[in-house]
């Protein structure tokens, strides 16, 4: 795999209250062609962490999954980045529990982690954490889209 990914996915999730109405967003960029695609959505009763995971999931779902790509996932969520790079292998080995001992608590959001793991395994992934609300253009745009998705969810109530 070379250092330049075929696709860069920027993600962000947001929640108004935690739990509360939430939104997620992803921006997909194809550096070789300059193509940009934005996707977003929301849920009426969710958590910030679930929206961060949904942003990554839906970003990967928007990739042409008929072939393997080099993908860089860029997120301001340490939860998503650490989960994918540090925690997920142990969670899987422990049958989606947070430890090996009997009675260890289940991994929170295991349903979404399973989906994200499956989608990520279809590609050659790298991960980058960016600081949220620090002026990073794509992260700021994802935040705008996620917040707008919350307003759309509220309007449907």
SERO-4910 file (N, C-alpha, C, O; in steps of 0.05 Angstrom, whole numbers):
BEGIN
 pado doro    nc1    nc2    nc3   cac1   cac2   cac3    cc1    cc2    cc3    oc1    oc2    oc3
  Unk    A     17    -24      0      0      0      0     18     25      0     37     26     16
  Unk    A     12     44    -17     28     68    -17     17     87      4     -3     82     17
  Unk    A     31    110      8     24    129     29      0    146     22    -12    157     40
  Unk    A     -7    148     -3    -30    165    -11    -54    147    -14    -55    130    -32
  Unk    A    -74    151      3    -98    134      1   -114    141    -24   -114    163    -34
  Unk    A   -128    121    -34   -146    125    -56   -170    143    -47   -179    160    -62
  Unk    A   -178    138    -23   -202    151    -12   -196    161     16   -185    146     32
  Unk    A   -204    185     22   -202    196     49   -231    201     59   -246    214     45
  Unk    A   -237    190     82   -264    194     94   -261    210    119   -247    201    138
  Unk    A   -273    233    120   -274    251    143   -301    246    157   -321    245    143
  Unk    A   -301    243    183   -326    237    197   -330    254    222   -311    264    233
  Unk    A   -355    257    229   -362    270    255   -390    262    263   -407    257    246
  Unk    A   -394    260    288   -420    255    300   -427    277    320   -409    289    331
  Unk    A   -452    281    324   -461    302    344   -486    293    357   -502    277    346
  Unk    A   -491    303    381   -515    296    395   -523    321    411   -507    335    423
  Unk    A   -549    326    412   -560    348    428   -572    335    453   -595    326    453
  Unk    A   -557    335    474   -563    319    497   -549    292    492   -543    285    470
  Unk    A   -544    278    513   -530    252    510   -541    232    530   -529    229    552
  Unk    A   -563    219    525   -575    215    498   -594    238    490   -601    255    506
  Unk    A   -600    238    465   -617    258    453   -617    255    423   -607    235    413
  Unk    A   -628    274    409   -627    272    379   -598    275    370   -583    292    381
  Unk    A   -591    259    350   -563    260    341   -561    261    311   -580    254    296
  Unk    A   -537    268    302   -531    269    274   -503    259    268   -486    260    286
  Unk    A   -499    250    245   -473    240    236   -468    251    208   -486    258    193
  Unk    A   -442    252    200   -435    261    173   -408    249    165   -391    244    182
  Unk    A   -406    246    139   -380    237    128   -376    251    101   -394    255     86
  Unk    A   -351    258     96   -343    269     71   -322    250     59   -302    243     72
  Unk    A   -327    241     35   -309    223     21   -295    239     -1   -308    252    -17
  Unk    A   -268    237     -1   -252    251    -21   -235    231    -36   -223    213    -24
  Unk    A   -234    234    -62   -217    217    -79   -195    236    -89   -200    250   -109
  Unk    A   -172    236    -76   -151    255    -83   -143    255   -113   -136    276   -124
  Unk    A   -143    232   -126   -133    230   -153   -152    244   -173   -143    255   -193
  Unk    A   -178    245   -167   -197    257   -185   -209    283   -174   -221    299   -190
  Unk    A   -205    288   -148   -217    311   -136   -247    308   -130   -260    327   -121
  Unk    A   -258    284   -134   -286    279   -128   -291    281    -98   -275    270    -82
  Unk    A   -313    293    -91   -321    296    -63   -351    288    -61   -367    295    -77
  Unk    A   -356    272    -40   -384    263    -35   -390    268     -5   -373    261     12
  Unk    A   -413    279      1   -421    284     28   -446    266     34   -464    265     18
  Unk    A   -445    253     57   -469    238     67   -474    245     96   -455    250    111
  Unk    A   -499    245    104   -506    252    131   -533    240    138   -548    232    120
  Unk    A   -539    239    164   -564    229    173   -566    232    203   -548    243    216
  Unk    A   -588    223    215   -591    226    243   -611    207    255   -625    192    240
  Unk    A   -613    207    281   -632    190    296   -644    207    319   -631    225    329
  Unk    A   -669    201    326   -683    217    346   -673    213    375   -676    231    391
  Unk    A   -663    189    381   -656    184    409   -631    166    409   -632    142    405
  Unk    A   -608    179    413   -582    165    410   -561    177    428   -568    194    445
  Unk    A   -536    169    424   -514    181    439   -493    191    420   -493    184    396
  Unk    A   -476    208    430   -454    219    414   -436    197    403   -429    197    380
  Unk    A   -429    177    420   -412    156    411   -425    140    388   -411    132    369
  Unk    A   -451    135    390   -464    120    369   -464    137    343   -461    125    321
  Unk    A   -466    163    345   -466    179    321   -437    180    309   -434    180    284
  Unk    A   -417    180    325   -389    179    315   -385    153    300   -373    153    279
  Unk    A   -395    131    311   -393    105    298   -409    104    272   -399     94    252
  Unk    A   -433    115    272   -449    116    248   -436    132    226   -439    125    202
  Unk    A   -423    153    233   -409    169    213   -388    152    198   -386    153    174
  Unk    A   -372    137    214   -352    120    202   -365     97    185   -356     91    163
  Unk    A   -386     85    196   -400     64    182   -411     74    156   -407     62    135
  Unk    A   -426     95    157   -439    105    132   -418    116    112   -423    115     88
  Unk    A   -396    127    122   -375    135    104   -364    111     89   -360    112     65
  Unk    A   -359     89    103   -349     65     90   -370     52     72   -363     41     51
  Unk    A   -395     54     80   -416     43     62   -418     59     36   -427     48     16
  Unk    A   -410     84     36   -411    100     12   -388     95     -7   -388    105    -30
  Unk    A   -369     79      2   -346     71    -16   -356     49    -34   -372     32    -26
  Unk    A   -345     48    -58   -350     25    -76   -338      1    -63   -314     -3    -63
  Unk    A   -355    -16    -52   -346    -39    -37   -343    -64    -54   -340    -86    -44
  Unk    A   -344    -61    -81   -340    -83    -99   -310    -90   -102   -303   -111   -112
  Unk    A   -293    -71    -93   -265    -76    -94   -251    -64    -70   -262    -46    -57
  Unk    A   -228    -74    -64   -212    -65    -41   -199    -38    -48   -188    -35    -69
  Unk    A   -201    -20    -29   -189      7    -33   -170     12    -10   -171      0     12
  Unk    A   -152     31    -15   -136     43      6   -151     67     17   -156     86      3
  Unk    A   -159     65     43   -177     85     55   -164     96     80   -154     81     97
  Unk    A   -164    122     82   -156    135    107   -181    146    120   -195    162    108
  Unk    A   -186    138    145   -209    148    160   -199    169    179   -181    164    196
  Unk    A   -210    194    177   -201    216    193   -224    225    211   -246    231    201
  Unk    A   -220    224    237   -241    230    256   -231    246    279   -207    244    287
  Unk    A   -249    262    291   -241    276    316   -249    259    340   -246    268    363
  Unk    A   -259    235    336   -268    218    357   -245    198    365   -239    180    351
  Unk    A   -234    203    389   -214    184    399   -227    157    404   -214    136    401
  Unk    A   -253    157    411   -267    132    415   -266    115    390   -261     91    391
  Unk    A   -272    126    367   -271    112    341   -243    103    334   -238     80    328
  Unk    A   -224    122    335   -197    116    327   -184     95    346   -172     76    336
  Unk    A   -186     99    372   -174     80    390   -189     53    389   -176     32    390
  Unk    A   -215     54    385   -230     29    382   -220     12    359   -216    -12    362
  Unk    A   -216     25    336   -207     11    312   -178      3    313   -170    -17    302
  Unk    A   -161     19    327   -132     13    326   -122     -1    351   -101    -14    349
  Unk    A   -136      1    373   -125    -11    398   -144    -31    411   -134    -51    421
  Unk    A   -170    -27    411   -187    -42    428   -202    -65    414   -207    -86    427
  Unk    A   -208    -62    388   -226    -80    375   -217   -109    374   -233   -128    377
  Unk    A   -191   -114    371   -181   -142    369   -187   -156    396   -195   -180    395
  Unk    A   -182   -143    418   -188   -156    444   -218   -160    448   -227   -181    458
  Unk    A   -234   -140    440   -263   -143    442   -273   -168    426   -289   -183    436
  Unk    A   -262   -171    402   -270   -193    386   -261   -220    399   -277   -239    400
  Unk    A   -237   -220    408   -226   -244    421   -242   -252    446   -243   -275    453
  Unk    A   -253   -232    459   -268   -236    484   -298   -237    479   -314   -233    497
  Unk    A   -306   -243    454   -334   -246    446   -350   -220    453   -371   -221    465
  Unk    A   -338   -197    446   -350   -171    449   -356   -165    478   -376   -153    485
  Unk    A   -337   -173    495   -338   -166    523   -312   -150    529   -292   -152    515
  Unk    A   -314   -134    551   -291   -116    557   -270   -129    574   -253   -115    586
  Unk    A   -270   -155    576   -249   -169    590   -253   -199    586   -273   -208    575
  Unk    A   -233   -215    595   -234   -244    591   -249   -258    613   -259   -280    609
  Unk    A   -251   -246    636   -263   -259    659   -293   -263    656   -306   -246    643
  Unk    A   -303   -284    667   -332   -289    667   -346   -265    679   -337   -255    700
  Unk    A   -367   -256    667   -382   -233    678   -371   -206    669   -381   -186    678
  Unk    A   -351   -206    652   -340   -180    642   -363   -166    627   -379   -179    614
  Unk    A   -365   -140    630   -387   -125    618   -385   -126    587   -363   -127    576
  Unk    A   -407   -126    573   -407   -125    544   -396    -99    534   -398    -78    548
  Unk    A   -384    -99    511   -375    -75    497   -400    -58    491   -419    -68    479
  Unk    A   -399    -32    498   -420    -14    490   -420    -10    460   -399     -9    448
  Unk    A   -443     -9    449   -447     -5    420   -435    -28    403   -426    -23    381
  Unk    A   -435    -52    414   -423    -75    400   -436    -79    373   -422    -87    354
  Unk    A   -462    -73    370   -475    -77    344   -462    -60    323   -457    -69    301
  Unk    A   -456    -35    330   -443    -17    311   -413    -24    307   -403    -22    284
  Unk    A   -400    -32    328   -372    -39    325   -369    -64    307   -350    -65    291
  Unk    A   -387    -83    309   -386   -106    291   -389    -97    262   -374   -106    244
  Unk    A   -408    -80    257   -413    -70    229   -388    -55    220   -379    -60    197
  Unk    A   -378    -37    236   -355    -22    228   -331    -40    223   -316    -35    203
  Unk    A   -326    -59    239   -304    -78    236   -307    -93    209   -287    -96    195
  Unk    A   -331   -102    203   -335   -116    178   -330    -98    154   -316   -106    135
  Unk    A   -340    -74    154   -335    -55    132   -306    -48    129   -295    -47    107
  Unk    A   -292    -42    152   -264    -35    151   -247    -57    141   -227    -53    127
  Unk    A   -254    -82    147   -237   -105    139   -237   -109    109   -221   -124     99
  Unk    A   -256    -97     95   -257   -100     66   -237    -82     51   -235    -83     27
  Unk    A   -223    -65     67   -205    -45     54   -178    -45     69   -176    -56     91
  Unk    A   -159    -32     57   -133    -27     70   -135      0     84   -134     21     72
  Unk    A   -140     -1    110   -147     22    126   -123     34    140   -105     20    149
  Unk    A   -123     61    141   -106     76    160   -124     95    174   -146    102    165
  Unk    A   -115    105    197   -132    122    214   -116    146    223    -92    146    228
  Unk    A   -131    168    225   -119    194    233   -138    208    252   -162    211    246
  Unk    A   -128    216    275   -144    232    294   -138    261    289   -115    269    287
  Unk    A   -159    277    287   -156    306    285   -170    319    309   -190    308    319
  Unk    A   -160    341    318   -173    355    340   -199    368    331   -199    382    311
  Unk    A   -221    363    345   -246    374    337   -247    404    342   -234    414    361
  Unk    A   -263    418    326   -267    447    329   -241    463    330   -238    482    346
  Unk    A   -222    454    313   -196    467    312   -191    480    285   -168    488    280
  Unk    A   -212    483    269   -209    496    243   -202    477    220   -197    486    198
  Unk    A   -201    451    225   -196    432    204   -220    433    185   -242    427    193
  Unk    A   -216    441    160   -239    447    142   -259    424    139   -283    428    141
  Unk    A   -249    400    134   -268    378    130   -281    370    156   -305    362    156
  Unk    A   -267    371    179   -279    365    204   -301    386    211   -322    379    221
  Unk    A   -295    411    205   -315    432    210   -340    428    193   -362    432    202
  Unk    A   -335    420    168   -358    415    149   -374    391    159   -399    392    158
  Unk    A   -361    370    167   -375    347    178   -392    355    202   -415    346    206
  Unk    A   -381    372    220   -396    381    243   -421    396    234   -442    392    245
  Unk    A   -418    414    214   -441    429    204   -463    410    194   -486    413    200
  Unk    A   -455    389    179   -474    370    168   -487    354    190   -511    349    188
  Unk    A   -472    346    210   -483    330    232   -503    346    248   -524    336    256
  Unk    A   -496    371    254   -515    389    268   -540    394    252   -562    395    263
  Unk    A   -537    398    226   -560    401    208   -578    376    208   -602    378    207
  Unk    A   -565    353    210   -581    328    211   -597    327    237   -619    316    237
  Unk    A   -586    337    259   -601    338    284   -626    355    280   -648    348    289
  Unk    A   -623    378    268   -646    396    263   -667    382    245   -691    386    249
  Unk    A   -658    367    226   -677    352    209   -692    332    225   -716    329    222
  Unk    A   -678    318    243   -691    298    260   -712    312    278   -734    302    282
  Unk    A   -704    334    290   -723    350    307   -748    359    291   -770    358    302
  Unk    A   -744    367    267   -766    377    250   -786    355    244   -810    360    239
  Unk    A   -777    330    244   -795    307    238   -812    299    262   -831    284    258
  Unk    A   -805    309    285   -820    301    310   -848    312    310   -863    308    329
***
